[in-house]
Amino acid sequence: MIRVLLADDEPLIRVGIRTILSSDPGITVVAEAGDGHEAADLAGRQRPDVALLDIQMPGADGFTAIELVHRASPATAVAMLTTFGTDEYVARALDGGANGFLLKAATPRELLTGVRTVAEGGAFLSPKVTRRVITGFRARREARTRPDHERVAALSPRERQVLALLGAGASNAEIARELHLAEDTVKTHVSAVYVRLGVRNRVQAAIIAHDSGLAAER
């Protein structure tokens, strides 16, 4: 069962999202919040698998809430759920450590897929914003291409294998099967790759994997 924390200052929006999530027997909403501070408090008490955070909330907005939720419950994966998919919002969310970015205009199937993907350790972006995210991050990293290649070259052989699979969009479970490792071991390698590359999430790591040619090698 995937346990979800839903944070949005609009009660009617929460009702609609909860109804969609509840249509999947493998997903349950364990808590609801109206702002970022409340979301962090509930995350610390409920330890949900996924926190769905609106961006425009009173008090602590969604961007602030990402850090607050991670601090209160480090194992909780965060996905943003918002009306606006601007470049600035997407970049700030991913830079802040979000693993997913979903639009409220998404179809029910897309929402359920996003929650499941993030809960399983993957990254999910609404198709409408995927291209602009990749383009935006690549543009911002052009000036850092050489340092990125140097950091990739410094990875261990196993870490390079893990990074290549991240670039292919593999989840932790898929990486474990591919490399014949325990999933906990994969999580350790993924965390080490993040630290060595100086990134916060799978999307950023995947972009470096593609830019360095590791993904193509797979």
Buried (B, 14 or more C-beta within 10 A) or exposed (E): EBBBBBBBBBEEBBEBBBEBBEEBEEBBBBBBBBBBBBBBBBBBEBBBBBBBBBBEBEEBBBBBBBBBBBEBBEEBBBBBBBEEBEEEBBBBBBBBBBBBBBBBEBEBEBBBBBBBBBBBBBBBBBEEBBEBBBEBBEEEBEEBEEEBBEBBEEBEEBBBBBBBBBBBBBBBEBBBEBBEBEBEBBBEBBEBBBEBBEBBBBBBBBBBBBBBEBBEEE
